[in-house]
């Protein structure tokens, strides 16, 4: 069963597993954006630093606001 990023906040029991899942979903979103013919630079500029920070600094956690914006972007780009 696929989970939305926002659902992850409630499941911080195994932080490494959750972090890996969040990074995987952000990579998927990043790929949706860059393969879209009509992607906007600002959307890519939003996702890219979050993804890079999470991969470079494992102690960093994605915020609820970042998750909400990523969910909005996912809905925007997955259907294109």
N, C-alpha and C positions, 0 to 999 in steps of 0.2 A: 504494500500500500504506500503510495506516495504521500509525503507530508509537506505542507507548506512551511516555509522558513519560519513563520511566526509561531508555529506549533512547537518548534524546537526549544523555545525559551522555557517551557515547562518541563523539559527533560534533561536538565543539566546534571544528571547523576554520573554519567560517564563522559566527562568533558572532552576527552580525546576523540571518542567516537562521534560525539555531537559536532565537534570542531571539523572533523573529516567530512561529515555529512554536509555541513554548512559550506565548506570550501567546494565540495563537489557540486552543490546546487549553484553556487556563484559562478563556477566555471561553465556550467551549462547555460546560465543566463548570459554570461560574457559571450559565449559562442553564438547564442541566438541573436544577440545584438550585432556582432561583427558580420554575421552572414546575412543580415537583413539588408535589402537594397535601399531601404529608407531609414537607416539608423541615424541617430543624432549623436554628435560628439559629446554633448553634455551627459547623455545617458551612459556612454562608455566611460567618461571621466568620473562618473559617480561610482560605478561598479569596480573599475580597475584598481583604484587605491585601496578599497576595502579588501578585495581579494588578495592583493599583494601584502597588505599589512597582516592579514590573518595567516598567510603562509609564512611570512618572515618572523612574526612575533606570536608564537603559540599562546602566550598569556593574554593576548588581546581578544576581546569578545565583541561580537557584532551587537549593535544596540537595537532596541525595539524599533526606533524610527528608521534605521537603516534597513531593517527587515521589511517594514511596511513599504518603503520605497522600492525595494527589490521585488516584492510581490507585485506591485503596480507595474513595474517594468517587465516582469515575467509575463503578465497578462497582455501587455502591449505587444511584445515581440514574439511570443510563442505562436500566435495565430497568423503571422506573416510568412 
